[in-house]
Amino acid sequence: MRQASSDSGPGSVLAVLKRWRPLCFVLIVAALSALVLLPQFQRLKFIYAIEQSALSFRFMLRGAEPSVDDQAQIVIVGIDDRSLYPDLSEEDLAKSPEARYMAEGWPWNREVYGVVAQRLIDAGARVVAFDLVFPTANPGDWGFYDCIAANRNRIVLGYDYVPSESEMAETPVQERLPYDDLLPADTSGMLGFVNIKPDEDGVLRRAKISTNLFAEKISITDDAVQFARLGPRAQAAAKQYALGVQAALLYDSTLEPSVPGVFEYPLINYGGLDYFSTVSVADILLQDRFEPHAGLFEDAIVLVGACSDFFKDRVSTPWGDMYGVESHGHVARSLLNGTFIRTLSGAWRVGLIIALSVLLCVSYLLFKSAFKKSVCLFTLLLSYLFVSQLLFEANAFLLPLVGPVLILVMGGFGLLVFDFAIEQYEKRRLRGYLSRYLSPEIAQLLSDDSSELEALLRGANRPIAVLFSDIRGFTTLSEQYAPEGLVAHLNEYFESMVDGIHQHQGSLNKYIGDAILAFWGGFYSKGDEEDCTSAIQSALDMNRRIERLNAGWSGDPDKAALQIGIGISYGPCFVGNLGHSQRMEFAVMGDVVNLGARLEGATKQYGCAVLVSAAVYVSCRDRFYFQELDIIQVKGKTRGIAVYAPLSERDGGSPPAWLELWNEALRAYRSREFERARSGFCDLAATEPSQQVAAQLYIERCERLLQNPPPDDWDFVYVMQTK
């Protein structure tokens, strides 16, 4: 018989878990797969951060790519420290008169740029792109314009977008174009924007290839903004391209400036740090220094831009910091080579996750030994990492990292650990912990649903409805009766009260002397409305039970009539195991419990049996009639809270006739009409015996306030002087 009982206890639950463990494993893997496929999962900041950090690491593993494989030679002509602070001799100036502009200091006469561009084009450069913005008139514009006009299809000028100067502007940003006198009538194909917005972590990984100036919304700040239309000279084309893209299109007009499968923001395939050959502007201007470099520019794309910390034009990349002009070079290189990094589309991503999940389940079910399962799962993980890196290096294809690894690690190795634990320890631990709990409700909970064990042992903050009940004048009673009779009296009282709590699905937490602490919610919550409703129903039932008990004790001299007060509050509370390792208790702890005790203490001041907090009232105001009694500041609180007395359930009933009179008097009191309020409360005290205590409380307050009116910022809050 004892064996049969044992088989029907926790041991049988564990046997079922063991029997269905493979199915549980498959379901868990399926749940993990569904989780990692959720768009919300991909948008989590820490998931995104891990993926981006992994991308940087993949670049490091791959190493710098050989430039000989590039479709076009890309050269950087840098405005560096040698250009800004030149060491020029009279001989240098005699040979290259335009070099004098460097000696005059920054900003340079713009004739310099015309000379630089022309020499580069004469040396064979197919495209010269300026990662610079020339928004205002400057000396030498005529010289620069002559070069631009003569090389209409070989020069790209930069422009950018800046915040609007006026708060009344139609758009939060405005274009900053080259000065009109620098531009020919037709600017199509010669303007490229230089704004490059990094990712949220400040690292530049994605290239904005183009922008639709007429319809598209682009994020260049933290907010999506509508781009202003460019001026008439820049509206020749519906699309405006980034500087590096525009340079690549001039170099190869057959290029399609779009990347299949990556939409508008492809990942830049950085070749490495210091990847491009770099020549100082000073070496271009000085003829004798230029000649050794002349062959470098044959059939090349030349990007002219800042290469000095003076300009603060450095960007963070997966390789490390580089100058902004270099990042434009990598954009052009990625487009020309067709090596923008591609990622999986939605359907292929789902297929990958499903394939990994199937492989994981098959490997788990195929092997019985924990060691063989571990080896197989570890092999799957390493194989995926190896294949993903191989695809990245060979085809610039980026497989996701976090989702697959999460499935393999958590779904595989994590469940192996669970496998081992449930086999070795679960039965013993369950039996041991059950014996430590005094509450039969908790014991039943664990016997029926062992999955709650770990949550129970850890404890958690959960919303619960707390009921705190106490006997009024218990100290006086204890002095009047012998201990044996008092205990018997209390036991009879406790049994009836706890039955009322259990009848309304409440959990008895503990006895505190003559007080009772119970709660609704926790592990089996039905929602705030239902939990609070059950708590109020239980409180009203307890009052009915105490009336029946007192009626039965009326003829017994050894059993005095009892009066109780009940406070009910609702909110988050710690629910869980508490105590010593050898002796533990299921506890509820928190401010909600303290508030319930304070509300119980306040019941006698208002002459009512039950007081509830505002949170309970809000949850149940459609289920019960309530009397709003006051706004009080209980001990230990700095703010006032509204308190209410539940009267009866609304279902099939009506509010008491005196309730409107009470509400009218209370409104007059809070409107500072203290004489009218006093009159109303006096009428109520004379006609309704149940409200005499509360009415008298307000009568006394009105009399005091008539003599000493409150300040202008009076907030009606009454500060409780007792618990």
N, C-alpha and C positions, 0 to 999 in steps of 0.2 A: 504493500500500500504506500509506504514511504517512497519507494522507488518510482512508482507511478506519479506521485506528487512532484518528485524531482524532475522527471521527464517533462512535466508540463510547465516547469519554471523557466528560469533564464537559460538553462542548458539547451532546451528545445529551440529557443530563439536563435542561439548561436549555431545550432545544427542546421536550421533553415538558411541562415546567412552563408554558412560554408557550402551548402548544397547549391545555392544559387549565386555563388560568388562570381563565376564567369559571366553570367548575365549582368550582374551588378557592374562588373568591370566594363563590359561593352557599353552599358548605359552611361557610365561615368565618362568614358572616352568620347561618346557621342555628345554629351553635355559640354565637355571641354572644346570639342570641335565647333559646336554651335556658338560657344562663347567667343572664340578667337575670330569667328567670321562676322560677328556683329560689327556694324560700322562704328558704334560707340566704343568698342574695344580698341579699334585702330586709332580713334581720335584721342585716347587717353594720353596725357602729356608724357608720362613716364614710359609708355610703350613707344611713342614716337621718338623720345630721346634715345632709347636703347637701339632702335632701328638705325637712327642716324649715326650714333656712335659706332655701331657695327659697320656701317658703310665706310666710315673713316678708317677703321681697322682693315677692311678689305683692300682699300687703296694701299695701305702700308704693306700688306702681305703680297700684293701684286708687284709693287715697286714701280718705278718710273718706266714709261713706255718709250721705245726707241723712236726718235723723231724721223728716221729714214722711211718709216712706214706712212708718214703723213702725205695727204694728197697735195698739199701746198706748203711752201715755206712761209712761216710766219715769223716776223722779226719785230722786236720792240725797239723803238727809238725813244729813249727815256730823257725826260727833263730831270736830270739828276743833280747831285751836289756839284759836279764838275761844270755843269752848265750854269747853275745859279751863282757859283762863286768861282768864275774862271780865272785862271792864271795866264794872262795873255801878254805877249811881248809886242813891241812895236812892229816887229817883223810879221807876227801873226796878223795884226790889224792891217798891215800893208797888203798882205796876200789875200785876206778875206775881210774887206771893209764892213760887211754886214755883221761880222762878229762883234763889232763895237757895241751893238745893242745888248749883248749879254753883259758886257762890262758896265752898262748903265744901270743894271739892276732890274729886278722883277717889279711889275709886269713888263714884258718885253714889247718893243715895237713890233707890230704884227707883220711887218715885212719879213721878219725872221721866219715865220711859218710858211710864207710863200716861197722863200729861198729853200727851206728844208724840203717842202713837198716837191718842188721842181727838180731838185738834185736827186731825190729818191726816184722820181719818175724817169728822169734821164738815165739813171743807173739801171732801169729795167723793172722797177716796182710796178706791179699791175694795179694795186690798190693802196692808197694812203688814207688811213682813217685816224681822225683826231679824237682822242678821249679827253676832249676839252670843250668848254662851252664859251662862246664869244658873244655874250648878250648885249654889250654896249659898244659904242664907237671908241676906237683907239687909234693913235697914230700908226700909220703904215697900213691902214685898211685897204688902200688902193692897190698896194703891192700884193697883198694876200688875195684880193679879189681877182686881179689879173691872172694869177696862177690858177685859181678855182675855175674861172671862166674858160681858160685854155685847156683845162683837163676835166671837163664837165663830168665824165663818166668814170673817173678814176679816184676821185676824192670824196670822202665821207666826213661830214661835220657832226659833232655831237650836240645834243640838246638834252635838257632834263626837265623835270617837273618839280616845282617848289610850292610850299604852302602859299595860299593867296595872302597878299598883304592886307587886304581889306576884309573885315568881318562881314561886309555886305555883299561879297562876291557870290556869284551863282554857284560856284563849285569851290571846294576847299583847297584845290590845287590849281596851278596855272602853268602853262608851258613856258619855258625859257629858251627861246630860239636864238640862233646866231643873228647878229645885227643885220638889218635889212640890206645895207650896202655891201655885205659880203656875199649875198645870195643872188644867183641868177634868177631869171623869171621862172624857170621850170626847175623845181627842187626835187622832183621825184627821183628816188633812188640814191640821194646823197645825204640824207639825214638819218641818224640813228640815235635812239635815246640811250643815255648812259646810266639811268637809275637801275640799280640792281638791289632788290630787297632780299636780305638774308632770311634764313629760317628763324624761328623763335629763340633758338639758342645762340643767335648771332653768327652762325656759320653759313656761308654762301654755298648752297648745293644745287639750286635749281636756277634755270635760265628762263627768263621771260622772253620768249622769242619775238612776239609781236603784240600789238595792241590795236584793237578796233576803236578808232578815235570817235566814232559816231554812236556806238551802242554799248560798248563793253564797260563793265565795272571792274576795276583792278584795285588790289590792295597794295598801296605803297606805304601806308601807315598801318596802324592796327585796325583801322576801319576801312570798309569798302567805300570807295569814292568814285564819283563819275568824272572821268577825264574831260577836261575842257577841250573843245575843238581847237586844233591848230589854226594859225592864220592862213590867209589865202594861198601863200606860197607853199605851205605844207599840206594842203588838202588835195593834192593831185592824186594821191592814192588812198584807198580805204584803209589800208593797213600801213602802219609804221613799225619798223623793225628795230630791234636792239642793235647797238653799234657793231658788235662782232658779227651778228647775222647779216646786217646790211653790207658789211665788207665782204663776207663770203658770197653773197648774192652778186655783187659786182664782179667778183673773181670768177664765178661760175654761174652764168645766168640760167643754166639748166636745172639748178638745184630747186627742190621743193622745200620751202621753209616750214615744214611740219614734220612731226615725228610720230609714226604710227604707234598707237597704244599708250602714249604718255600725255595726250591732250595738250595743254598749253605750257606746262611747267616741267620740261624734261630735266633729268639729273645730268649735270655737267660731268663729262668724262675727263677729269683732270689728268694730264700726262705726268705731272710731277712739279716740284718746286724748281725755280730757275730753269724751266723747260725750254724757253725760247731764247734764241740769241738776242742779246741786248747791246745796243750801241748808243752812246751818249749823243745828245743833240750837238754838243760842242764838237764832236768828231765829224758831224755832218757839215757844220758851218765852216770849219777850217779845212781848206782844200787839201792840204798836204796830209791831214789826218784822215780825210774821207777816202782817199784813193785805196788804202789797204782793205777797206770794207766794201768797196763798190760791187764786187762780185756777189756779195751776200744778198743783195736786193733784187737780183735777176728773177723776174717772174714771181715775185713774193707779195704777200700782204704785209704791209707795214703799219703798225699801230703806234701812234705818237701819244705819249701820256706821261703822267707824273711818276717818277721813280726816285723820289726823295721824301724823307719823312717831313720835310718842310710843308708839304701839301696835306699831310694826314689822310692820304688816300690809300690806306691799306685795308684789306678785307680778310676775314678769317675763312679758311677753306679746309676741307678734310685733310689736306697736306700740311696745313699750317698757314701763317700769314703770308700774303703776297700783295703786290700792288694791284690796284683796280684795273689798270690797263692790261695786266697779265690775265686777269679773269676773263676779260673780253676776248683775249686771244684763245683761251681754252674753249669758249663758246663757239668761236669761229671754227676752231679745229674740230670740235665734236660734230658740227653741222657738215663740214666739208668731208670728213671721214665717214660720216654716217654712224658715229659711235656714241651718240647720246645714250645714256644708260636706260635700258628698258626694264619695265616691271610687269608682273602678271596682271592681266585683266581680271575682272570680277569672276567670270566663269572658270577661268583656269586656276584662280586662287582657291575656289571651292573644290575643284577637282584635286588639287594638290593636298589640301587638308583631308579630304575623304580618303585618298590613297594612303597617306601616312597613318590615318586612323585604322584603316583595314589592316595594313601591315603590322601595326602595333597589336591589334586584337589577335591576329593569326599567330604572331610570335608568342603571345602570352598563353594562348590556348594550346599551342603545339607542344610546349615544353612543360613538364611537371616540376622539374627541379628549379628551385629559386636561383641557383647558380647559372643554369643554362638560360633561364629567362633574362637574367641580368646581362649575360654576355650578348645575347641576341639584341636586347634593347640598346645596349651601349654601341653595338655595331651599327644599328640603324641610325643612331644619333651622329656618330662619326661619319657615316656614309653621306648623310644629308649635308652636313657641314662641308665635306669635301666636294661634293657635286655642286653645291651652291657657289663655292669659291671658284671651281673650275669653269662654270658657266660665266661667272663675272669676268674672269681673266680672258677667256677665249672669245666671248661674244658680247661683252658688256651687258649681260643680263643679270638682273638682281632678283634673287628669290627672297621671300620674307624670312625673317629669322625668329622673331619672338613667338609667333603663333605655333609654328611647327616644333620648336624646341620646348615650348610649354606643354604641348601635347605629349611629346616623347618623354620628357622628364617627369612631369606631374602625373600623366596618365600611365607611364611605365614604371619608373623607379619608385615614385611615390606610392603606388598601389602595391608594389612588391613589399615595401615596408609595412603597409597595412596588412598585407597577407601574412607576414611573419608575426606581427603583433597579435592579430586575432587568433592565430593558431596557438601561440605560446602563453598569452597572458589574459585574454579578455574574460574568459569564464571565471578565473580566479579573482580578477579585479572586481568584476561585477558582484560576485557573491560577497566579497569583502566590504565593498562600499555600501551595499544594501544594509548590512548589519549595523552600520554606523548611524543611520538615519532614524530619528525618533518618530518622524511624521509618517503615518501610514499612507497618506496621499502620495508622498514622494516615492515611497517604496513601490507602490502600485505603478507609478509612472515609469520607473525604471524596469519593472518586471514586464510591462506591456510593450515598452518602446526603448530598447537599449541604445538606440542611436542618439538619444538625448543625453547619454551618460557624460560624454566629454564636455558638452555644453554646460551641463549641470555642474560638473566639477570645476570648470573654469569660471563660471559665473558670467553674467552679462548685464548691461543696462537695458532694461525693457520697460515699456509703459505698462503700468498696472494701476488698478483702483485699490486703494488702501482703506480698510475700515478699522477704526480704533474705538473700542468700547470700554467704558469704565463704570464701576459702581460708585454712586455719589455717597459720601459719608461713610466709606468703608472702615476708616480708622476708628470712628466712634462705635460701629457695630462690633469690631474685633475686640474692643474693650468690654463690651457688654455680655459676650457669650464665651462659653468654654471653648477651647481649641477644637475638641472633637466635634462638638455640635456645629461650630462655624465651618469646619471642613466639609461636613455632610451637607450643610446648607449650600455652600459654594459648589460642591460637586453637582447637586441637583440643578443649580442655576446654569453652570457651565454646559451640562449635557443638553439642556434645552436650547441654549444659545448656539452651540456648535451645530446641533441638528438644523437650526434655521439657516446657518451659513452653508452647510453642505447641501441643503435642499435647493439652494440657489446657486449651486456649482462653484461655491467659494472654497478657498484653501485656508485652513487654519495654519497660521505660522507658529504662534507661540502664545503662552500665557505670561503676562507680566504682573505678578501678584494677582489682583482681582481684575486686571484688564485683559482684554482679548485683542489680538492683532491678527487680522485676516486680510486676504487679498484676492483679487480677480485679475486674470491675465497671466503674464509671465510666459509659461511654456505653452499654454493652451488658450491663448487670447482669441476672443470672438470679435475684436474691434473695440474701440473706445466707447461707442454708444452702448453696446451690449454688456461690456464689463461694468460700466458705471450704472447701467440700469439694474443689473443683478445685485450690485452692492446696495443700491437704494432699496430695492425690494427686500433684500435680506434685513436691512436696518428696520424697515417698517414692520417686517415679520417679527423681529426680535422684540420690538415694543409691544406687539400684540401678545407675544409669548410671556413677557414679564408681567403683563396685566393678568393673564391667566394664572401664572405662578402665584402672584400676590393674592389673588382670590382664593386659591387653594391653601395658602399659608395663613389666612386670616384667623383661623381658630387655633393655631399652634403657637403657644407662647415662646417656643424655642426658635421660631423662624420669623424674623422680622421682614416686613415688606421692603423691597429693593427698588431703587430708582437708578436708571442708567442714562448716561449721555453717550452719543455716538458722533464721531467726526469722520467724514469721508473726503478723501482727496484723490487726485489722479495726476499721473505724470511719470517721467522716467525714474527708474529706481534700480539699484543693484539687486539682482536676483541670482542666488547661487550658493555654493558651498562655502562655509566659513568655519574656522576653528583650528584645532590642533590635529596633527596627522593621525593621532589615535582616537580622537573624539571630535567629530564634525557635526555641524548643524546647518540645515537649510535656512537661509536668512534672507530677509528683505531689508535693505538699508538705504537711506537717502533722505533728502529734504522732504519728499512726499510723505514719508512716514512721520517725520516730525510735525509736518503741517496737520496731518490727521489727528495727532495727539493734541495739538493746540486747539483745533476746532472742537474736539470733544470737551476740552476744558472750558471753552466759551459757551457751551450750551446752557449751563446753569445761569449765566448772566442774562440770557434772553428768554429763559423759561421754556425752552424747546427741548425736544428729545434728540433731534438729529440736525446737524449742520453740515453743509457740503461746500466745497470750494467752487470758484467760478468755473474751473475747467470741467468739473462734474456737471454743473448747471448747463453749460454750453452743450455738452454731449447729450443731455437728457431733457432739455427744456420742451421738446415735443412729446415726451412720454409722460411727464408729471406736471402737476401744478406746483409752483414754488412761491414762497414768500421771500422776497429780498429783504433781509434784515438790516444789513449794515455794510460799511466798508471799514475793515479793522486792520490794525497793524499788530500782529501777534508777536510774542516775545521771540527774539532772534531774527526778526525780519526788519528790513528798512523801508519797505513799501507796503502800502495798504492793499488788501485783497477783498473783493466782494464775497459775502457769505449769504447762503440761502438755506431755508428750511423746506424740505420736501413735504408736501401736504397729502397728496393722493395721486393715483394714476389718472391720466386723462381718459383712458379707454372707458367709455360708458359713464363717466362721471362729470361733475361740474365743480368749479371752484367754490369755496365757502363764500357766503354772502359778505362777510366782513373784510375780504381781501381787498376789494376796491377802496374801501374806507382807509385801510392801512396804506395802500399805495398813494392815495391822495394826500394823506398826512405826511408821508415820507417825501413826496415831491415838494410840498410846501416847506418842509424843513430844509431841504437842499437848495431851495430858492430863497432862503433867508427870510421867509415869512414865518417867523418863529411863533407869533401869537396865533396865527391860523393853524399852524402845525400842532401847537400845544392843545388847542381846542379839539382838533381831530383825534389826537391820541387820548385825550380825556374821555371823549365819547366812546372810543373803542374800549378803553379800560372798563368803562361802566357797563358795556353791553356784551362783551365777549370775555368770559373768564380765562380762556386759554391764552389771551394776549395781554393779560394784566402786567406781567413781569416786563415784557418787552416795551409795552406802552408806557409804563411808569419810568423806564430807563430814558426814553425819549422826552417825557414830560420834564424830568429833572434837567436834561440837557438844554431844552428850550428855555427854561427859567434862567439857567446860568448864562446862556447866550443873549437873552434879552437884557440882562444886566451888564454883560461884558461882550459886546458884539465881536464876532471873529474878524480877522484881517481880510483884506481884499483877495488874497490868494488862498483862502480857506478851501480845502479839498475834501471836506466831510470825513476824513479818516479819524477813527477813534483808536487810540493807542491802548492796547490791553495791558493791564498792570500785573496780571497773573499769567500762568501758563496758557 
